[in-house]
Amino acid sequence: MDTSAAWRSLITDSNGWRRVIFQQRRFNAAFQRLDDTFVNYVATINMTEKSLTLAKPADKSWKTDFTFEQPDAEKLTLDGGIDHHAIRMHRQLFDRKRFLLVSRGFQWVQEYLFNG
C-alpha cells in the first residue's frame, strides 16, 4: 500500500467518508467526512498481516483494527469498525497531480484573482 496517498470514495452514503489520507507508515490517517471536516488518527500499518490499527491522539485507551486488501496499486478495501459500527470501505487512489497545490504550485503573490 502506498502509505503517502489520498484515497477517495464515491459520494453515495451521507454518513460516509469522503477520503482517507495516509502520510507515513506510523503517523497520521486523516478521514475526511462528507461535510469536509476531518478526523485524525495515529495509524500503524502492518503490510505482512495486511492490517491497519487506528488510535486517537487524545484518547490513549481508544484503538480499532482493520484488515485491508489491495487488489491493485489504485484500489484499497478496508474492513473493520469504529465506535461499534461495522465499516467496509472501498477506496480509489486519487491522482496527486489533481491537488491544486501540486498542479498550480504555491503563489505568495498573485497577479490575477484565482478561485480554483
N, CA, C and O atoms as a Tinker XYZ file with bonds, in Angstrom:
   464  protein
     1  N      0.848000   -1.169000    0.000000    73     2
     2  CA     0.000000    0.000000    0.000000    64     1     3
     3  C      0.890000    1.228000    0.000000    63     2     4     5
     4  O      1.855000    1.294000    0.761000    81     3
     5  N      0.583000    2.186000   -0.833000    73     3     6
     6  CA     1.278000    3.461000   -0.835000    64     5     7
     7  C      0.880000    4.170000    0.446000    63     6     8     9
     8  O     -0.290000    4.513000    0.614000    81     7
     9  N      1.815000    4.399000    1.350000    73     7    10
    10  CA     1.477000    4.963000    2.653000    64     9    11
    11  C      1.519000    6.483000    2.653000    63    10    12    13
    12  O      1.433000    7.095000    3.717000    81    11
    13  N      1.645000    7.088000    1.521000    73    11    14
    14  CA     1.569000    8.532000    1.416000    64    13    15
    15  C      0.608000    8.835000    0.280000    63    14    16    17
    16  O      1.001000    9.338000   -0.772000    81    15
    17  N     -0.647000    8.521000    0.511000    73    15    18
    18  CA    -1.620000    8.601000   -0.571000    64    17    19
    19  C     -2.947000    9.125000   -0.073000    63    18    20    21
    20  O     -3.252000    9.056000    1.118000    81    19
    21  N     -3.718000    9.642000   -0.978000    73    19    22
    22  CA    -5.073000   10.076000   -0.673000    64    21    23
    23  C     -6.030000    9.151000   -1.390000    63    22    24    25
    24  O     -5.913000    8.946000   -2.598000    81    23
    25  N     -6.957000    8.601000   -0.670000    73    23    26
    26  CA    -7.949000    7.692000   -1.228000    64    25    27
    27  C     -9.292000    8.366000   -1.104000    63    26    28    29
    28  O     -9.577000    8.996000   -0.086000    81    27
    29  N    -10.127000    8.247000   -2.125000    73    27    30
    30  CA   -11.438000    8.878000   -2.057000    64    29    31
    31  C    -12.519000    7.864000   -2.360000    63    30    32    33
    32  O    -12.261000    6.811000   -2.942000    81    31
    33  N    -13.737000    8.199000   -1.954000    73    31    34
    34  CA   -14.858000    7.307000   -2.181000    64    33    35
    35  C    -15.912000    8.004000   -3.016000    63    34    36    37
    36  O    -15.913000    9.227000   -3.152000    81    35
    37  N    -16.798000    7.216000   -3.566000    73    35    38
    38  CA   -17.949000    7.783000   -4.243000    64    37    39
    39  C    -18.894000    8.333000   -3.188000    63    38    40    41
    40  O    -19.047000    7.750000   -2.115000    81    39
    41  N    -19.518000    9.443000   -3.496000    73    39    42
    42  CA   -20.410000   10.063000   -2.520000    64    41    43
    43  C    -21.802000    9.470000   -2.716000    63    42    44    45
    44  O    -22.635000   10.015000   -3.440000    81    43
    45  N    -22.032000    8.334000   -2.049000    73    43    46
    46  CA   -23.330000    7.678000   -2.153000    64    45    47
    47  C    -23.972000    7.503000   -0.789000    63    46    48    49
    48  O    -25.158000    7.183000   -0.711000    81    47
    49  N    -23.231000    7.701000    0.280000    73    47    50
    50  CA   -23.733000    7.497000    1.634000    64    49    51
    51  C    -23.523000    8.785000    2.416000    63    50    52    53
    52  O    -22.390000    9.230000    2.600000    81    51
    53  N    -24.616000    9.382000    2.876000    73    51    54
    54  CA   -24.499000   10.667000    3.577000    64    53    55
    55  C    -23.744000   10.546000    4.890000    63    54    56    57
    56  O    -23.268000   11.552000    5.416000    81    55
    57  N    -23.621000    9.327000    5.437000    73    55    58
    58  CA   -22.877000    9.124000    6.675000    64    57    59
    59  C    -21.458000    8.650000    6.421000    63    58    60    61
    60  O    -20.745000    8.330000    7.372000    81    59
    61  N    -21.033000    8.594000    5.193000    73    59    62
    62  CA   -19.750000    8.004000    4.850000    64    61    63
    63  C    -18.584000    8.970000    4.928000    63    62    64    65
    64  O    -18.719000   10.126000    5.329000    81    63
    65  N    -17.449000    8.453000    4.532000    73    63    66
    66  CA   -16.215000    9.218000    4.498000    64    65    67
    67  C    -15.937000    9.608000    3.053000    63    66    68    69
    68  O    -16.131000    8.806000    2.139000    81    67
    69  N    -15.491000   10.813000    2.852000    73    67    70
    70  CA   -15.134000   11.270000    1.506000    64    69    71
    71  C    -13.750000   10.752000    1.107000    63    70    72    73
    72  O    -13.563000   10.249000   -0.001000    81    71
    73  N    -12.789000   10.881000    2.014000    73    71    74
    74  CA   -11.415000   10.486000    1.707000    64    73    75
    75  C    -10.742000    9.935000    2.951000    63    74    76    77
    76  O    -11.154000   10.209000    4.078000    81    75
    77  N     -9.705000    9.160000    2.722000    73    75    78
    78  CA    -8.783000    8.794000    3.790000    64    77    79
    79  C     -7.384000    9.069000    3.253000    63    78    80    81
    80  O     -7.051000    8.684000    2.132000    81    79
    81  N     -6.575000    9.737000    4.059000    73    79    82
    82  CA    -5.244000   10.154000    3.629000    64    81    83
    83  C     -4.216000    9.553000    4.590000    63    82    84    85
    84  O     -4.247000    9.812000    5.793000    81    83
    85  N     -3.308000    8.751000    4.039000    73    83    86
    86  CA    -2.211000    8.173000    4.818000    64    85    87
    87  C     -0.950000    8.928000    4.457000    63    86    88    89
    88  O     -0.669000    9.150000    3.280000    81    87
    89  N     -0.176000    9.331000    5.484000    73    87    90
    90  CA     1.016000   10.113000    5.206000    64    89    91
    91  C      2.314000    9.365000    5.447000    63    90    92    93
    92  O      3.284000    9.615000    4.731000    81    91
    93  N      2.386000    8.474000    6.400000    73    91    94
    94  CA     3.575000    7.673000    6.669000    64    93    95
    95  C      3.140000    6.358000    7.287000    63    94    96    97
    96  O      1.985000    6.217000    7.689000    81    95
    97  N      4.052000    5.384000    7.372000    73    95    98
    98  CA     3.691000    4.072000    7.938000    64    97    99
    99  C      3.192000    4.165000    9.380000    63    98   100   101
   100  O      2.262000    3.446000    9.743000    81    99
   101  N      3.757000    4.994000   10.181000    73    99   102
   102  CA     3.239000    5.191000   11.545000    64   101   103
   103  C      3.171000    6.687000   11.790000    63   102   104   105
   104  O      4.095000    7.281000   12.347000    81   103
   105  N      2.105000    7.267000   11.383000    73   103   106
   106  CA     1.965000    8.691000   11.561000    64   105   107
   107  C      0.509000    9.080000   11.651000    63   106   108   109
   108  O     -0.081000    9.049000   12.731000    81   107
   109  N     -0.064000    9.440000   10.546000    73   107   110
   110  CA    -1.386000   10.023000   10.576000    64   109   111
   111  C     -2.271000    9.439000    9.489000    63   110   112   113
   112  O     -1.849000    9.267000    8.345000    81   111
   113  N     -3.484000    9.143000    9.861000    73   111   114
   114  CA    -4.524000    8.812000    8.893000    64   113   115
   115  C     -5.618000    9.842000    9.119000    63   114   116   117
   116  O     -6.196000    9.913000   10.204000    81   115
   117  N     -5.894000   10.618000    8.125000    73   115   118
   118  CA    -6.933000   11.639000    8.215000    64   117   119
   119  C     -8.133000   11.169000    7.409000    63   118   120   121
   120  O     -8.022000   10.904000    6.212000    81   119
   121  N     -9.272000   11.067000    8.065000    73   119   122
   122  CA   -10.510000   10.686000    7.404000    64   121   123
   123  C    -11.328000   11.953000    7.187000    63   122   124   125
   124  O    -11.656000   12.653000    8.144000    81   123
   125  N    -11.655000   12.246000    5.945000    73   123   126
   126  CA   -12.457000   13.419000    5.625000    64   125   127
   127  C    -13.909000   12.992000    5.487000    63   126   128   129
   128  O    -14.233000   12.109000    4.693000    81   127
   129  N    -14.775000   13.619000    6.261000    73   127   130
   130  CA   -16.200000   13.323000    6.203000    64   129   131
   131  C    -16.829000   14.015000    4.996000    63   130   132   133
   132  O    -16.200000   14.850000    4.346000    81   131
   133  N    -18.068000   13.657000    4.709000    73   131   134
   134  CA   -18.770000   14.260000    3.577000    64   133   135
   135  C    -19.048000   15.747000    3.793000    63   134   136   137
   136  O    -19.262000   16.479000    2.827000    81   135
   137  N    -19.047000   16.203000    5.054000    73   135   138
   138  CA   -19.220000   17.637000    5.308000    64   137   139
   139  C    -17.877000   18.378000    5.297000    63   138   140   141
   140  O    -17.798000   19.540000    5.696000    81   139
   141  N    -16.827000   17.694000    4.837000    73   139   142
   142  CA   -15.470000   18.225000    4.680000    64   141   143
   143  C    -14.719000   18.445000    5.989000    63   142   144   145
   144  O    -13.648000   19.052000    5.972000    81   143
   145  N    -15.238000   17.974000    7.120000    73   143   146
   146  CA   -14.470000   18.002000    8.357000    64   145   147
   147  C    -13.539000   16.791000    8.375000    63   146   148   149
   148  O    -13.767000   15.814000    7.661000    81   147
   149  N    -12.499000   16.860000    9.188000    73   147   150
   150  CA   -11.511000   15.791000    9.265000    64   149   151
   151  C    -11.484000   15.177000   10.656000    63   150   152   153
   152  O    -11.708000   15.861000   11.655000    81   151
   153  N    -11.210000   13.885000   10.709000    73   151   154
   154  CA   -10.957000   13.169000   11.947000    64   153   155
   155  C     -9.572000   12.551000   11.782000    63   154   156   157
   156  O     -9.332000   11.797000   10.839000    81   155
   157  N     -8.671000   12.868000   12.694000    73   155   158
   158  CA    -7.292000   12.385000   12.600000    64   157   159
   159  C     -7.038000   11.241000   13.569000    63   158   160   161
   160  O     -7.499000   11.254000   14.711000    81   159
   161  N     -6.299000   10.261000   13.091000    73   159   162
   162  CA    -5.916000    9.100000   13.880000    64   161   163
   163  C     -4.424000    8.863000   13.710000    63   162   164   165
   164  O     -3.833000    9.237000   12.696000    81   163
   165  N     -3.825000    8.238000   14.715000    73   163   166
   166  CA    -2.477000    7.703000   14.570000    64   165   167
   167  C     -2.664000    6.337000   13.923000    63   166   168   169
   168  O     -3.437000    5.519000   14.423000    81   167
   169  N     -1.975000    6.079000   12.828000    73   167   170
   170  CA    -2.142000    4.830000   12.085000    64   169   171
   171  C     -0.877000    3.990000   12.155000    63   170   172   173
   172  O      0.235000    4.502000   12.023000    81   171
   173  N     -1.064000    2.695000   12.364000    73   171   174
   174  CA     0.025000    1.734000   12.290000    64   173   175
   175  C     -0.367000    0.708000   11.233000    63   174   176   177
   176  O     -1.398000    0.047000   11.356000    81   175
   177  N      0.448000    0.579000   10.205000    73   175   178
   178  CA     0.154000   -0.314000    9.090000    64   177   179
   179  C      1.119000   -1.495000    9.137000    63   178   180   181
   180  O      2.334000   -1.314000    9.223000    81   179
   181  N      0.568000   -2.700000    9.079000    73   179   182
   182  CA     1.370000   -3.908000    9.035000    64   181   183
   183  C      1.147000   -4.558000    7.678000    63   182   184   185
   184  O      0.110000   -5.179000    7.444000    81   183
   185  N      2.120000   -4.415000    6.786000    73   183   186
   186  CA     1.986000   -4.920000    5.421000    64   185   187
   187  C      1.959000   -6.448000    5.384000    63   186   188   189
   188  O      1.282000   -7.026000    4.534000    81   187
   189  N      2.678000   -7.111000    6.285000    73   187   190
   190  CA     2.729000   -8.574000    6.308000    64   189   191
   191  C      1.365000   -9.161000    6.663000    63   190   192   193
   192  O      0.888000  -10.087000    6.006000    81   191
   193  N      0.746000   -8.615000    7.704000    73   191   194
   194  CA    -0.550000   -9.117000    8.153000    64   193   195
   195  C     -1.720000   -8.433000    7.441000    63   194   196   197
   196  O     -2.877000   -8.799000    7.644000    81   195
   197  N     -1.411000   -7.446000    6.612000    73   195   198
   198  CA    -2.435000   -6.651000    5.920000    64   197   199
   199  C     -3.447000   -6.108000    6.920000    63   198   200   201
   200  O     -4.657000   -6.295000    6.795000    81   199
   201  N     -2.883000   -5.417000    7.935000    73   199   202
   202  CA    -3.731000   -4.846000    8.972000    64   201   203
   203  C     -3.389000   -3.375000    9.196000    63   202   204   205
   204  O     -2.279000   -2.918000    8.921000    81   203
   205  N     -4.373000   -2.663000    9.698000    73   203   206
   206  CA    -4.259000   -1.244000    9.997000    64   205   207
   207  C     -4.853000   -1.030000   11.374000    63   206   208   209
   208  O     -5.991000   -1.426000   11.626000    81   207
   209  N     -4.099000   -0.407000   12.271000    73   207   210
   210  CA    -4.602000   -0.066000   13.599000    64   209   211
   211  C     -4.678000    1.451000   13.684000    63   210   212   213
   212  O     -3.720000    2.154000   13.362000    81   211
   213  N     -5.831000    1.944000   14.124000    73   211   214
   214  CA    -6.025000    3.376000   14.313000    64   213   215
   215  C     -6.146000    3.669000   15.793000    63   214   216   217
   216  O     -6.776000    2.910000   16.530000    81   215
   217  N     -5.543000    4.770000   16.237000    73   215   218
   218  CA    -5.640000    5.216000   17.622000    64   217   219
   219  C     -5.945000    6.705000   17.616000    63   218   220   221
   220  O     -5.527000    7.433000   16.715000    81   219
   221  N     -6.673000    7.146000   18.626000    73   219   222
   222  CA    -6.986000    8.570000   18.753000    64   221   223
   223  C     -5.865000    9.250000   19.530000    63   222   224   225
   224  O     -5.506000    8.789000   20.614000    81   223
   225  N     -5.308000   10.330000   19.001000    73   223   226
   226  CA    -4.218000   11.013000   19.703000    64   225   227
   227  C     -4.612000   11.500000   21.098000    63   226   228   229
   228  O     -3.780000   11.493000   22.005000    81   227
   229  N     -5.863000   11.921000   21.285000    73   227   230
   230  CA    -6.288000   12.486000   22.567000    64   229   231
   231  C     -6.798000   11.441000   23.552000    63   230   232   233
   232  O     -7.019000   11.756000   24.721000    81   231
   233  N     -6.990000   10.200000   23.102000    73   231   234
   234  CA    -7.521000    9.145000   23.974000    64   233   235
   235  C     -6.647000    7.911000   23.822000    63   234   236   237
   236  O     -6.867000    7.094000   22.928000    81   235
   237  N     -5.660000    7.776000   24.694000    73   235   238
   238  CA    -4.672000    6.700000   24.591000    64   237   239
   239  C     -5.271000    5.303000   24.741000    63   238   240   241
   240  O     -4.653000    4.325000   24.320000    81   239
   241  N     -6.458000    5.189000   25.328000    73   239   242
   242  CA    -7.063000    3.870000   25.513000    64   241   243
   243  C     -7.906000    3.433000   24.310000    63   242   244   245
   244  O     -8.316000    2.274000   24.243000    81   243
   245  N     -8.172000    4.332000   23.364000    73   243   246
   246  CA    -9.021000    4.013000   22.216000    64   245   247
   247  C     -8.174000    3.517000   21.050000    63   246   248   249
   248  O     -7.154000    4.117000   20.710000    81   247
   249  N     -8.610000    2.410000   20.441000    73   247   250
   250  CA    -7.982000    1.941000   19.209000    64   249   251
   251  C     -8.968000    1.040000   18.491000    63   250   252   253
   252  O     -9.906000    0.516000   19.092000    81   251
   253  N     -8.747000    0.870000   17.212000    73   251   254
   254  CA    -9.564000   -0.026000   16.410000    64   253   255
   255  C     -8.681000   -0.652000   15.342000    63   254   256   257
   256  O     -7.664000   -0.082000   14.947000    81   255
   257  N     -9.078000   -1.822000   14.883000    73   255   258
   258  CA    -8.287000   -2.558000   13.901000    64   257   259
   259  C     -9.074000   -2.786000   12.620000    63   258   260   261
   260  O    -10.284000   -3.015000   12.646000    81   259
   261  N     -8.372000   -2.720000   11.510000    73   259   262
   262  CA    -8.919000   -3.014000   10.197000    64   261   263
   263  C     -8.014000   -4.027000    9.512000    63   262   264   265
   264  O     -6.821000   -4.108000    9.805000    81   263
   265  N     -8.580000   -4.780000    8.617000    73   263   266
   266  CA    -7.782000   -5.540000    7.662000    64   265   267
   267  C     -7.941000   -4.819000    6.334000    63   266   268   269
   268  O     -8.909000   -4.087000    6.125000    81   267
   269  N     -6.985000   -5.031000    5.439000    73   267   270
   270  CA    -7.119000   -4.383000    4.138000    64   269   271
   271  C     -6.732000   -5.326000    3.024000    63   270   272   273
   272  O     -5.963000   -6.270000    3.208000    81   271
   273  N     -7.285000   -5.042000    1.870000    73   271   274
   274  CA    -6.935000   -5.721000    0.630000    64   273   275
   275  C     -6.561000   -4.639000   -0.365000    63   274   276   277
   276  O     -7.154000   -3.560000   -0.382000    81   275
   277  N     -5.583000   -4.935000   -1.180000    73   275   278
   278  CA    -5.184000   -4.006000   -2.224000    64   277   279
   279  C     -5.043000   -4.804000   -3.519000    63   278   280   281
   280  O     -3.950000   -5.259000   -3.859000    81   279
   281  N     -6.177000   -4.974000   -4.254000    73   279   282
   282  CA    -6.148000   -5.802000   -5.459000    64   281   283
   283  C     -5.233000   -5.262000   -6.557000    63   282   284   285
   284  O     -4.724000   -6.025000   -7.377000    81   283
   285  N     -5.028000   -3.949000   -6.570000    73   283   286
   286  CA    -4.047000   -3.351000   -7.473000    64   285   287
   287  C     -3.563000   -2.056000   -6.847000    63   286   288   289
   288  O     -4.030000   -1.670000   -5.776000    81   287
   289  N     -2.635000   -1.387000   -7.503000    73   287   290
   290  CA    -1.988000   -0.205000   -6.929000    64   289   291
   291  C     -2.938000    0.966000   -6.717000    63   290   292   293
   292  O     -2.602000    1.901000   -5.990000    81   291
   293  N     -4.113000    0.938000   -7.331000    73   291   294
   294  CA    -5.029000    2.072000   -7.235000    64   293   295
   295  C     -6.309000    1.780000   -6.467000    63   294   296   297
   296  O     -7.194000    2.633000   -6.400000    81   295
   297  N     -6.420000    0.599000   -5.891000    73   295   298
   298  CA    -7.639000    0.241000   -5.150000    64   297   299
   299  C     -7.273000   -0.246000   -3.761000    63   298   300   301
   300  O     -6.246000   -0.893000   -3.559000    81   299
   301  N     -8.140000    0.080000   -2.802000    73   299   302
   302  CA    -7.927000   -0.297000   -1.417000    64   301   303
   303  C     -9.282000   -0.593000   -0.789000    63   302   304   305
   304  O    -10.228000    0.175000   -0.964000    81   303
   305  N     -9.383000   -1.705000   -0.058000    73   303   306
   306  CA   -10.583000   -2.047000    0.702000    64   305   307
   307  C    -10.189000   -2.232000    2.158000    63   306   308   309
   308  O     -9.272000   -2.991000    2.472000    81   307
   309  N    -10.884000   -1.536000    3.040000    73   307   310
   310  CA   -10.659000   -1.646000    4.476000    64   309   311
   311  C    -11.874000   -2.283000    5.119000    63   310   312   313
   312  O    -13.005000   -1.901000    4.821000    81   311
   313  N    -11.653000   -3.257000    6.004000    73   311   314
   314  CA   -12.717000   -3.914000    6.767000    64   313   315
   315  C    -12.414000   -3.789000    8.244000    63   314   316   317
   316  O    -11.309000   -4.100000    8.687000    81   315
   317  N    -13.398000   -3.331000    9.008000    73   315   318
   318  CA   -13.215000   -3.219000   10.449000    64   317   319
   319  C    -14.391000   -2.511000   11.069000    63   318   320   321
   320  O    -15.530000   -2.685000   10.636000    81   319
   321  N    -14.123000   -1.726000   12.066000    73   319   322
   322  CA   -15.189000   -0.994000   12.716000    64   321   323
   323  C    -14.662000    0.185000   13.498000    63   322   324   325
   324  O    -13.507000    0.203000   13.922000    81   323
   325  N    -15.527000    1.177000   13.684000    73   323   326
   326  CA   -15.205000    2.342000   14.501000    64   325   327
   327  C    -16.404000    2.614000   15.399000    63   326   328   329
   328  O    -17.529000    2.758000   14.921000    81   327
   329  N    -16.156000    2.682000   16.699000    73   327   330
   330  CA   -17.194000    3.002000   17.688000    64   329   331
   331  C    -18.454000    2.163000   17.503000    63   330   332   333
   332  O    -19.559000    2.700000   17.423000    81   331
   333  N    -18.283000    0.861000   17.437000    73   331   334
   334  CA   -19.374000   -0.122000   17.349000    64   333   335
   335  C    -20.130000   -0.086000   16.014000    63   334   336   337
   336  O    -21.257000   -0.574000   15.931000    81   335
   337  N    -19.531000    0.478000   14.994000    73   335   338
   338  CA   -20.119000    0.488000   13.651000    64   337   339
   339  C    -19.213000   -0.312000   12.720000    63   338   340   341
   340  O    -18.035000    0.006000   12.557000    81   339
   341  N    -19.776000   -1.353000   12.112000    73   339   342
   342  CA   -19.003000   -2.133000   11.134000    64   341   343
   343  C    -18.791000   -1.280000    9.890000    63   342   344   345
   344  O    -19.704000   -0.605000    9.414000    81   343
   345  N    -17.572000   -1.327000    9.378000    73   343   346
   346  CA   -17.226000   -0.492000    8.224000    64   345   347
   347  C    -16.495000   -1.339000    7.190000    63   346   348   349
   348  O    -15.572000   -2.086000    7.512000    81   347
   349  N    -16.924000   -1.205000    5.959000    73   347   350
   350  CA   -16.202000   -1.762000    4.812000    64   349   351
   351  C    -16.074000   -0.616000    3.815000    63   350   352   353
   352  O    -17.066000   -0.153000    3.251000    81   351
   353  N    -14.852000   -0.172000    3.610000    73   351   354
   354  CA   -14.588000    0.966000    2.731000    64   353   355
   355  C    -13.871000    0.505000    1.477000    63   354   356   357
   356  O    -12.874000   -0.215000    1.548000    81   355
   357  N    -14.380000    0.920000    0.338000    73   355   358
   358  CA   -13.700000    0.702000   -0.935000    64   357   359
   359  C    -13.161000    2.058000   -1.367000    63   358   360   361
   360  O    -13.917000    3.024000   -1.465000    81   359
   361  N    -11.882000    2.135000   -1.620000    73   359   362
   362  CA   -11.251000    3.407000   -1.976000    64   361   363
   363  C    -10.526000    3.298000   -3.300000    63   362   364   365
   364  O    -10.037000    2.235000   -3.680000    81   363
   365  N    -10.468000    4.431000   -3.996000    73   363   366
   366  CA    -9.777000    4.564000   -5.273000    64   365   367
   367  C     -8.681000    5.600000   -5.080000    63   366   368   369
   368  O     -8.941000    6.668000   -4.527000    81   367
   369  N     -7.467000    5.311000   -5.520000    73   367   370
   370  CA    -6.356000    6.246000   -5.374000    64   369   371
   371  C     -6.660000    7.537000   -6.122000    63   370   372   373
   372  O     -7.120000    7.514000   -7.264000    81   371
   373  N     -6.401000    8.650000   -5.472000    73   371   374
   374  CA    -6.614000    9.976000   -6.051000    64   373   375
   375  C     -5.288000   10.451000   -6.626000    63   374   376   377
   376  O     -4.269000   10.440000   -5.935000    81   375
   377  N     -5.296000   10.860000   -7.871000    73   375   378
   378  CA    -4.083000   11.313000   -8.544000    64   377   379
   379  C     -3.565000   12.598000   -7.887000    63   378   380   381
   380  O     -4.254000   13.617000   -7.887000    81   379
   381  N     -2.361000   12.548000   -7.333000    73   379   382
   382  CA    -1.781000   13.710000   -6.650000    64   381   383
   383  C     -1.677000   14.930000   -7.542000    63   382   384   385
   384  O     -1.747000   16.060000   -7.058000    81   383
   385  N     -1.514000   14.722000   -8.820000    73   383   386
   386  CA    -1.389000   15.854000   -9.744000    64   385   387
   387  C     -2.669000   16.683000   -9.796000    63   386   388   389
   388  O     -2.655000   17.820000  -10.268000    81   387
   389  N     -3.770000   16.121000   -9.315000    73   387   390
   390  CA    -5.041000   16.845000   -9.313000    64   389   391
   391  C     -5.183000   17.775000   -8.109000    63   390   392   393
   392  O     -6.092000   18.605000   -8.085000    81   391
   393  N     -4.299000   17.653000   -7.102000    73   391   394
   394  CA    -4.333000   18.590000   -5.989000    64   393   395
   395  C     -3.867000   19.951000   -6.495000    63   394   396   397
   396  O     -2.856000   20.060000   -7.189000    81   395
   397  N     -4.618000   20.978000   -6.136000    73   395   398
   398  CA    -4.336000   22.319000   -6.637000    64   397   399
   399  C     -2.926000   22.796000   -6.285000    63   398   400   401
   400  O     -2.262000   23.407000   -7.122000    81   399
   401  N     -2.467000   22.534000   -5.085000    73   399   402
   402  CA    -1.135000   22.980000   -4.690000    64   401   403
   403  C     -0.051000   22.308000   -5.520000    63   402   404   405
   404  O      0.985000   22.914000   -5.793000    81   403
   405  N     -0.279000   21.061000   -5.923000    73   403   406
   406  CA     0.691000   20.346000   -6.752000    64   405   407
   407  C      0.603000   20.810000   -8.204000    63   406   408   409
   408  O      1.626000   21.069000   -8.837000    81   407
   409  N     -0.612000   20.916000   -8.730000    73   407   410
   410  CA    -0.775000   21.257000  -10.150000    64   409   411
   411  C     -0.468000   22.728000  -10.444000    63   410   412   413
   412  O      0.055000   23.046000  -11.512000    81   411
   413  N     -0.783000   23.612000   -9.524000    73   411   414
   414  CA    -0.596000   25.034000   -9.762000    64   413   415
   415  C      0.648000   25.571000   -9.077000    63   414   416   417
   416  O      1.261000   26.528000   -9.550000    81   415
   417  N      1.018000   24.958000   -7.967000    73   415   418
   418  CA     2.151000   25.451000   -7.197000    64   417   419
   419  C      1.714000   26.525000   -6.222000    63   418   420   421
   420  O      0.624000   27.086000   -6.335000    81   419
   421  N      2.583000   26.802000   -5.265000    73   419   422
   422  CA     2.276000   27.802000   -4.250000    64   421   423
   423  C      2.589000   29.192000   -4.789000    63   422   424   425
   424  O      3.621000   29.400000   -5.426000    81   423
   425  N      1.701000   30.135000   -4.533000    73   423   426
   426  CA     1.867000   31.514000   -5.008000    64   425   427
   427  C      1.744000   32.476000   -3.822000    63   426   428   429
   428  O      0.661000   32.620000   -3.256000    81   427
   429  N      2.840000   33.133000   -3.445000    73   427   430
   430  CA     2.742000   34.151000   -2.394000    64   429   431
   431  C      1.957000   35.348000   -2.888000    63   430   432   433
   432  O      1.104000   35.882000   -2.180000    81   431
   433  N      2.251000   35.765000   -4.110000    73   431   434
   434  CA     1.587000   36.933000   -4.684000    64   433   435
   435  C      0.963000   36.510000   -6.001000    63   434   436   437
   436  O      1.599000   35.838000   -6.813000    81   435
   437  N     -0.278000   36.905000   -6.205000    73   435   438
   438  CA    -0.974000   36.581000   -7.448000    64   437   439
   439  C     -1.223000   37.868000   -8.218000    63   438   440   441
   440  O     -1.685000   38.861000   -7.657000    81   439
   441  N     -0.918000   37.840000   -9.479000    73   439   442
   442  CA    -1.209000   38.997000  -10.312000    64   441   443
   443  C     -2.686000   39.054000  -10.663000    63   442   444   445
   444  O     -3.233000   40.136000  -10.874000    81   443
   445  N     -3.330000   37.905000  -10.726000    73   443   446
   446  CA    -4.739000   37.818000  -11.102000    64   445   447
   447  C     -5.497000   37.000000  -10.061000    63   446   448   449
   448  O     -4.924000   36.109000   -9.435000    81   447
   449  N     -6.771000   37.296000   -9.874000    73   447   450
   450  CA    -7.617000   36.554000   -8.967000    64   449   451
   451  C     -7.751000   35.113000   -9.437000    63   450   452   453
   452  O     -7.998000   34.855000  -10.615000    81   451
   453  N     -7.586000   34.179000   -8.512000    73   451   454
   454  CA    -7.693000   32.747000   -8.841000    64   453   455
   455  C     -8.580000   32.077000   -7.814000    63   454   456   457
   456  O     -8.301000   32.126000   -6.616000    81   455
   457  N     -9.657000   31.444000   -8.283000    73   455   458
   458  CA   -10.586000   30.762000   -7.382000    64   457   459
   459  C    -10.762000   29.298000   -7.721000    63   458   460   461
   460  O    -11.886000   28.795000   -7.716000    81   459
   461  N     -9.662000   28.595000   -8.018000    73   459   462
   462  CA    -9.688000   27.160000   -8.218000    64   461   463
   463  C    -10.305000   26.738000   -9.470000    63   462   464
   464  O    -10.383000   25.541000   -9.747000    81   463
